[in-house]
Amino acid sequence: MSRKKEVQNLLIAAAYDSCLTKLNTELESKGVNITPQTITIVIKIAMEIVEASVLQGEEQKVLVEKLVRKVIIDAPIDDDREKLLLDIIDEGIIGNVIDLVISATKGELNVNAVEEAAVGCCLAMLKSRNN
């Protein structure tokens, strides 16, 4: 493993516990249950928490994905829903949502292109669920 990757992993590990505690507290205080319908809310809250950390760029994205994965695994949901939500992470959809939000905050969002990308992501996810 490269030195840069080792440093990145150490920074993420150092921020993980603190951010996870904050995320769980925030989700509980807002009464957010982990479901496919609320996953974007979970991502939003995780992104806000990680934004306040010392991490930058790709490190933030990796940490958000790790936090969302952990709250999904810990959530009292049935196995099918858990698998669906974890598949969303594994297929890169949550990473794409994060990139989309970042692009929007930078004013780089072309709404027509976003619609095409969203349709493509949804179709890919549906195809993978049917196999």
C-alpha positions as CSV (number, residue, x, y, z in Angstrom):
1,M,0.0,0.0,0.0
2,S,1.3,3.4,-0.9
3,R,2.3,5.9,1.9
4,K,-0.4,8.3,0.7
5,K,-3.1,5.6,0.9
6,E,-1.9,4.7,4.4
7,V,-2.1,8.3,5.6
8,Q,-5.6,8.6,4.0
9,N,-6.8,5.4,5.8
10,L,-5.4,6.7,9.2
11,L,-7.2,10.1,8.8
12,I,-10.4,8.3,7.9
13,A,-10.1,5.9,10.8
14,A,-9.4,8.8,13.2
15,A,-12.5,10.7,12.1
16,Y,-14.8,7.6,11.8
17,D,-15.8,7.0,15.5
18,S,-16.6,10.7,16.1
19,C,-18.5,11.1,12.9
20,L,-20.4,7.9,13.5
21,T,-21.5,9.0,16.9
22,K,-22.7,12.3,15.6
23,L,-24.5,10.6,12.7
24,N,-26.3,8.2,15.0
25,T,-27.3,11.0,17.3
26,E,-28.6,13.2,14.5
27,L,-30.6,10.3,12.9
28,E,-32.1,9.5,16.3
29,S,-33.0,13.1,17.1
30,K,-34.7,13.5,13.7
31,G,-36.4,10.2,14.0
32,V,-34.9,8.9,10.7
33,N,-35.3,5.2,10.2
34,I,-33.0,3.5,7.7
35,T,-35.1,2.6,4.6
36,P,-34.6,2.9,0.8
37,Q,-36.8,5.9,0.9
38,T,-34.7,7.7,3.5
39,I,-31.2,6.8,2.3
40,T,-30.7,10.2,0.7
41,I,-31.5,11.9,4.0
42,V,-28.9,9.7,5.7
43,I,-26.4,10.6,3.0
44,K,-27.2,14.3,3.4
45,I,-26.7,14.2,7.2
46,A,-23.5,12.2,6.9
47,M,-22.1,14.6,4.3
48,E,-22.9,17.6,6.6
49,I,-21.1,15.9,9.5
50,V,-18.1,14.9,7.5
51,E,-17.8,18.3,6.0
52,A,-17.1,19.7,9.5
53,S,-14.1,17.2,9.8
54,V,-10.5,17.8,8.9
55,L,-10.9,15.5,5.9
56,Q,-10.9,16.8,2.4
57,G,-12.1,15.6,-1.1
58,E,-12.0,11.9,-1.7
59,E,-11.3,11.2,2.0
60,Q,-14.7,12.8,2.8
61,K,-16.5,10.7,0.2
62,V,-14.9,7.5,1.5
63,L,-15.9,8.3,5.1
64,V,-19.5,9.1,4.1
65,E,-19.8,5.8,2.3
66,K,-18.3,3.9,5.4
67,L,-20.7,5.7,7.8
68,V,-23.7,5.0,5.6
69,R,-22.7,1.4,5.3
70,K,-22.4,1.1,9.1
71,V,-25.7,2.6,9.9
72,I,-27.4,0.3,7.3
73,I,-25.7,-2.7,8.9
74,D,-26.7,-1.7,12.4
75,A,-30.3,-0.7,11.5
76,P,-33.1,-3.0,12.5
77,I,-34.3,-3.7,9.0
78,D,-35.0,-7.0,7.2
79,D,-32.2,-8.7,5.3
80,D,-33.7,-7.9,1.8
81,R,-33.8,-4.2,2.5
82,E,-30.3,-4.3,4.0
83,K,-29.0,-6.1,0.9
84,L,-30.6,-3.6,-1.4
85,L,-29.1,-0.6,0.5
86,L,-25.7,-2.3,0.6
87,D,-25.9,-3.0,-3.1
88,I,-26.6,0.7,-3.7
89,I,-23.3,1.4,-2.0
90,D,-21.4,-1.4,-3.7
91,E,-22.6,-0.4,-7.1
92,G,-21.3,3.1,-6.6
93,I,-24.6,4.8,-6.5
94,I,-24.1,6.5,-3.2
95,G,-20.7,7.7,-4.4
96,N,-22.4,9.1,-7.5
97,V,-25.0,10.9,-5.3
98,I,-22.2,12.5,-3.3
99,D,-20.5,13.6,-6.5
100,L,-23.8,15.0,-7.8
101,V,-24.3,17.0,-4.6
102,I,-20.8,18.4,-4.8
103,S,-21.2,19.4,-8.4
104,A,-24.5,21.1,-7.5
105,T,-22.8,23.1,-4.7
106,K,-20.1,24.2,-7.2
107,G,-22.7,25.3,-9.8
108,E,-21.6,22.6,-12.2
109,L,-24.9,20.9,-12.5
110,N,-26.6,20.5,-15.9
111,V,-30.1,19.4,-15.0
112,N,-30.6,17.6,-18.3
113,A,-27.4,15.6,-17.9
114,V,-28.4,14.7,-14.3
115,E,-31.8,13.3,-15.5
116,E,-30.0,11.0,-17.9
117,A,-27.5,9.8,-15.3
118,A,-30.2,9.2,-12.8
119,V,-32.3,7.1,-15.2
120,G,-29.1,5.1,-16.2
121,C,-28.3,4.5,-12.5
122,C,-31.8,3.4,-11.7
123,L,-32.0,1.1,-14.7
124,A,-28.7,-0.5,-13.8
125,M,-29.8,-1.1,-10.2
126,L,-33.1,-2.6,-11.4
127,K,-31.3,-4.9,-13.8
128,S,-28.9,-6.1,-11.1
129,R,-31.8,-6.8,-8.7
130,N,-33.6,-9.0,-11.4
131,N,-30.5,-11.2,-12.0
